[in-house]
Amino acid sequence: MSNLTKNSEAAKALSLLGASKGGDERARRLSPEERSRIAREAVEKRWERAGKLRPASERTGLRWTHKGSFKDEFGIDVECYVLNDDNKTAVISQRGMGETLGFSKQSGGRFPRFINGIAIAKHLGPELKQKLDNPLVFQPSSAVPSSKIVDKIHGFDVTLLIDVCKAIVAAEAAGDLKQSQDNIAKQAHIILNASAKAGIKGLVYALSGYNPTAQEVIEAFKLYVQEEAKKYEREFPPELYEQWYRLYEMPVLERGKPWLFKHLTVNHIYYPLAKSSGRILDLLRALKARNGNQKKKLFQFLNEIGTRALRMQLGRVLEMCESSSDKPAYERKIVERFGGQQELDFFATSEDAKS
């Protein structure tokens, strides 16, 4: 737009504001930036009156200044951005919003269908729903070579993910979620709790004048996600219990597990874990007693290395079960593989019965 056109548009805009006399003169006194702003606003008002107003994100020329992905650190290929607006808005891609909650990458339309479904829509509220229905539209950074320019990108302020998670938790509490949506609820809990821990830690850092590195921030959040995920994990595969029912010729219970399974879990899984001869078991029991939460499972007190060791142990024992025709054959393999020093306290304290 030429300076002459901008002056004219600015003069017209000033006239509409009651400055009809001397509008042209006043327009000439304005700085180039002020004339450009007034002219742009005048054009947008005409667009609006004509019913052709473009989305605000397109009018304001939003671009990303920084770009990243959750893939390397968290294993999901979700793109994230920081925009060039005054708030330096942190944005997650529209597809990424669904992937973060557990929807598959190939099911790009599931997130929109989910938030419009009866189960969750009433828990979102009109303000959040409006924001979700109108994603931010922005362009690649001007630093991206023109040959690589892609279409406009759609995404959401990442804080909306927290609001959606709160709505999911509310829907779960109200009993509005389907059983098939349990995994989505689990993800919502993990995201909420991990974000809260990371947020309060970041606030203390800022107030204290400490500036963590990018990797420190990422590692802290990963740790919180792992901690929260353990609350919902089912480490022991159901196939293992099926094999124990078969080998010990026990009827399958509708609720709970047979007392014998507590004995097998302690002696065939935890006692020989990582060739510790019960030392890891004693440590986990001590941690559980110190924590005071008897509903937590023993494996929830393992660190990342201990968790990997437990999964290896479970795999070994499951293989022994599947390759054994009966109880004596299975127990011979246990003794041959792990030795005959397993703790044989069949009447161990009841606090481990649910471990």
C-alpha positions in Angstrom: 0.0 0.0 0.0 1.5 3.4 -1.0 2.0 6.3 1.4 -0.7 8.3 -0.5 -3.2 5.4 -0.1 -2.3 5.0 3.6 -2.8 8.8 4.2 -6.2 8.6 2.5 -7.3 5.6 4.5 -6.1 7.2 7.7 -7.9 10.4 6.9 -11.1 8.5 6.2 -10.7 6.6 9.5 -10.2 9.8 11.4 -13.3 11.3 9.8 -15.3 8.4 11.1 -14.0 9.2 14.6 -15.3 12.8 14.4 -12.2 14.4 12.9 -13.8 15.5 9.6 -12.1 18.9 9.6 -8.5 18.7 8.9 -8.5 15.0 8.6 -6.0 15.0 5.8 -3.7 17.3 7.7 -3.8 15.2 10.8 -3.1 12.1 8.8 0.0 13.7 7.4 1.3 14.4 10.9 1.0 10.8 11.9 4.1 8.5 11.8 4.3 5.9 9.1 3.5 3.2 11.7 0.5 5.0 13.0 -0.9 5.6 9.4 -0.3 2.0 8.6 -2.1 0.8 11.7 -5.1 3.1 11.2 -5.4 2.2 7.5 -5.2 -1.5 8.3 -8.0 -1.2 10.9 -10.1 0.8 8.4 -9.8 -1.9 5.8 -10.6 -4.6 8.3 -13.8 -2.7 9.4 -14.9 -2.7 5.7 -14.2 -6.4 5.5 -16.2 -6.9 8.7 -19.2 -4.9 7.4 -19.1 -6.9 4.2 -19.2 -10.1 6.2 -15.8 -11.2 4.9 -13.7 -10.7 8.0 -10.8 -13.1 8.1 -9.7 -14.9 11.3 -7.8 -12.7 13.7 -4.8 -15.0 13.5 -4.6 -14.4 9.7 -5.0 -10.6 10.0 -2.3 -10.2 12.6 0.4 -12.1 10.7 1.2 -14.6 13.3 4.4 -16.5 12.7 6.4 -19.0 14.8 9.8 -17.9 16.0 10.8 -21.2 17.5 9.8 -24.8 16.6 10.3 -28.1 18.3 8.8 -31.6 18.6 8.0 -34.1 21.4 9.4 -37.0 19.4 13.0 -37.4 20.6 12.2 -36.8 24.3 8.7 -38.2 24.7 8.3 -40.6 21.7 5.3 -38.9 20.1 5.7 -36.9 16.9 3.9 -33.7 18.1 5.1 -30.3 16.9 5.2 -27.3 19.1 5.9 -23.7 18.5 6.4 -20.3 20.1 4.7 -17.4 18.2 5.7 -13.9 17.6 2.8 -12.2 19.5 3.3 -10.1 22.6 2.5 -13.1 24.9 5.0 -15.4 23.1 2.2 -17.9 22.9 3.3 -21.5 23.3 1.4 -23.6 20.7 0.8 -27.3 20.1 -0.3 -28.5 16.7 -4.0 -29.4 16.2 -3.1 -33.0 15.5 -0.7 -33.1 18.4 -3.5 -32.2 20.8 -5.2 -35.5 20.1 -1.9 -37.5 20.0 -0.9 -36.2 23.4 -4.2 -37.5 24.9 -3.6 -40.9 23.4 -5.3 -40.8 20.0 -3.4 -42.4 17.2 -1.5 -40.3 14.7 -3.5 -41.9 11.9 -6.9 -40.8 13.5 -6.5 -37.1 12.9 -10.3 -36.5 13.2 -10.8 -38.3 16.5 -9.9 -35.3 18.7 -12.5 -33.0 17.1 -15.1 -35.8 17.3 -14.2 -36.4 20.9 -14.6 -32.8 22.0 -17.9 -32.5 20.2 -19.2 -35.8 21.7 -21.9 -35.9 24.4 -19.5 -37.3 27.0 -17.1 -34.4 27.1 -18.8 -31.4 25.4 -20.9 -30.4 28.4 -17.8 -30.3 30.6 -15.8 -28.0 28.3 -17.9 -24.9 28.8 -18.7 -22.3 26.1 -15.5 -20.3 26.3 -13.2 -23.3 26.0 -15.4 -24.8 23.3 -15.2 -21.6 21.3 -11.4 -21.6 21.5 -11.2 -25.2 20.4 -13.5 -24.5 17.5 -11.3 -21.7 16.3 -7.7 -22.9 16.3 -4.8 -20.4 15.9 -3.7 -20.0 12.3 -0.1 -19.0 11.8 2.7 -19.1 9.2 6.2 -20.4 9.2 9.0 -18.2 10.4 10.2 -15.6 7.9 13.6 -17.3 8.3 12.3 -20.4 6.5 13.6 -20.4 2.9 10.8 -19.5 0.5 11.1 -22.8 -1.3 10.1 -24.6 1.9 7.1 -22.4 2.8 4.1 -24.5 3.6 0.5 -23.8 4.0 -0.7 -22.0 7.2 -0.4 -24.1 10.3 -3.3 -24.7 12.7 -2.7 -25.2 16.4 -3.8 -24.3 20.0 -2.4 -22.4 22.9 -0.9 -25.3 24.8 -2.6 -24.1 28.0 -5.9 -25.3 26.4 -4.5 -28.8 26.7 -4.6 -28.4 30.5 -8.2 -27.1 30.3 -9.2 -30.1 28.1 -7.6 -32.5 30.6 -9.6 -30.9 33.5 -12.8 -31.4 31.5 -11.9 -35.0 30.8 -11.3 -35.6 34.5 -14.6 -33.9 35.3 -16.4 -36.2 32.8 -14.7 -39.2 34.4 -15.8 -38.2 37.8 -19.4 -37.7 36.6 -19.3 -41.2 35.0 -19.8 -39.8 31.5 -16.8 -41.5 29.9 -17.0 -44.8 28.2 -14.9 -47.7 29.3 -13.0 -47.5 26.0 -12.0 -43.9 27.0 -10.2 -45.0 30.2 -6.8 -44.5 28.6 -7.7 -40.9 27.7 -8.7 -40.2 31.3 -5.4 -41.7 32.5 -3.4 -39.5 30.1 -5.4 -36.5 31.3 -4.4 -37.2 34.9 -0.8 -37.7 34.0 -0.6 -34.4 32.0 -2.3 -32.4 34.7 -0.2 -33.7 37.6 3.1 -33.6 35.8 2.4 -30.0 34.5 1.5 -28.8 37.9 4.7 -30.2 39.4 6.8 -28.8 36.6 5.0 -25.4 36.8 5.5 -24.9 40.5 9.2 -25.9 40.2 9.7 -23.5 37.4 8.0 -20.7 39.4 10.4 -21.2 42.3 13.3 -21.2 39.9 12.2 -17.9 38.4 11.6 -16.3 41.8 15.0 -17.4 43.0 16.7 -16.1 39.9 17.8 -19.5 38.7 17.7 -20.0 34.9 17.6 -23.8 34.1 18.9 -25.0 30.8 16.4 -26.3 28.2 17.5 -29.9 28.9 17.0 -29.5 32.6 13.4 -28.3 32.0 12.8 -31.3 29.6 14.3 -33.8 32.0 12.3 -32.5 35.0 9.0 -32.8 33.1 10.0 -36.3 31.8 10.6 -37.4 35.4 7.2 -36.1 36.5 5.5 -37.8 33.6 7.1 -41.1 34.6 6.1 -40.7 38.2 2.5 -40.0 37.3 2.4 -42.8 34.7 3.4 -45.4 37.3 0.3 -44.7 39.2 -1.8 -46.1 36.4 0.5 -48.7 35.0 -0.4 -52.4 35.2 3.1 -53.9 35.2 2.0 -57.5 35.7 0.7 -58.9 32.4 -2.7 -60.7 32.6 -1.2 -63.6 30.7 1.0 -64.4 33.7 -2.0 -64.8 36.0 -3.7 -67.0 33.4 -0.8 -69.3 33.4 -0.7 -69.5 37.2 -4.4 -70.4 37.2 -3.6 -73.2 34.7 -0.5 -74.5 36.4 -1.9 -74.5 39.9 -5.4 -75.7 38.7 -7.3 -72.9 40.4 -10.7 -71.5 39.4 -10.6 -68.0 38.0 -11.9 -65.5 40.6 -14.3 -62.8 39.4 -12.8 -60.3 41.7 -9.3 -60.0 43.2 -6.5 -62.6 43.0 -6.0 -65.8 45.0 -3.8 -65.6 48.1 -1.4 -68.0 46.4 -0.6 -65.4 43.7 0.7 -63.1 46.4 3.1 -65.8 47.4 4.2 -66.5 43.8 4.6 -62.7 43.1 6.9 -62.3 46.1 9.0 -65.5 45.6 9.2 -65.8 41.8 9.3 -62.2 40.8 10.5 -59.8 43.5 12.8 -62.0 45.6 15.1 -63.1 42.7 14.8 -59.7 41.0 18.1 -58.6 39.5 19.8 -61.5 41.4 19.3 -59.5 44.6 18.2 -62.5 46.8 15.5 -60.4 48.5 17.4 -57.1 49.0 15.4 -55.2 46.4 12.2 -56.7 47.9 13.2 -55.5 51.4 14.0 -52.0 50.1 10.6 -51.8 48.3 8.8 -52.9 51.4 10.6 -50.2 53.4 9.8 -47.5 50.9 6.1 -48.6 50.9 5.9 -48.5 54.7 7.6 -45.1 54.7 5.2 -43.7 52.1 2.2 -44.8 54.1 0.0 -45.5 51.1 -0.9 -49.1 51.2 -2.8 -48.9 47.9 0.4 -48.4 46.0 2.0 -51.4 44.3 5.6 -52.4 45.1 6.7 -51.8 41.5 5.6 -48.1 41.8 8.6 -47.6 44.0 11.1 -48.8 41.4 13.2 -46.3 39.5 13.6 -46.5 35.7 16.4 -49.1 35.9 14.5 -51.2 38.4 11.4 -51.0 36.2 13.3 -52.4 33.2 14.7 -55.2 35.4 11.2 -56.1 36.6 9.9 -56.3 33.1 12.7 -58.6 32.1 12.0 -60.8 35.2 8.3 -60.9 34.3 9.2 -62.0 30.7 11.4 -64.8 32.0 8.8 -66.1 34.4 6.0 -65.9 31.8 8.2 -67.9 29.4 8.7 -70.6 32.0 5.0 -70.8 32.7 4.1 -71.1 29.0 6.7 -73.8 28.4 5.6 -75.9 31.4 3.0 -78.6 31.3 2.2 -78.6 35.0 3.1 -77.1 38.4 6.1 -79.4 39.2 7.7 -78.7 35.8 7.3 -74.9 36.3 8.7 -74.9 39.8 11.7 -77.0 38.7 12.5 -74.3 36.1 12.2 -71.6 38.8 14.7 -73.3 41.1 17.1 -74.1 38.2 17.0 -70.5 36.9 17.0 -68.6 40.2 18.3 -71.0 42.7 16.7 -72.6 45.7 17.1 -69.7 48.1 13.8 -68.0 47.5 12.0 -66.7 50.5 9.3 -69.3 51.3 7.2 -67.4 53.8 3.8 -68.4 52.5 2.2 -66.3 55.3 3.9 -63.0 54.7 2.3 -59.9 56.0 -1.0 -58.9 54.3 0.4 -55.5 53.2 2.0 -57.2 50.2 -1.1 -59.1 49.2 -2.0 -56.4 46.7 1.5 -55.8 45.4 
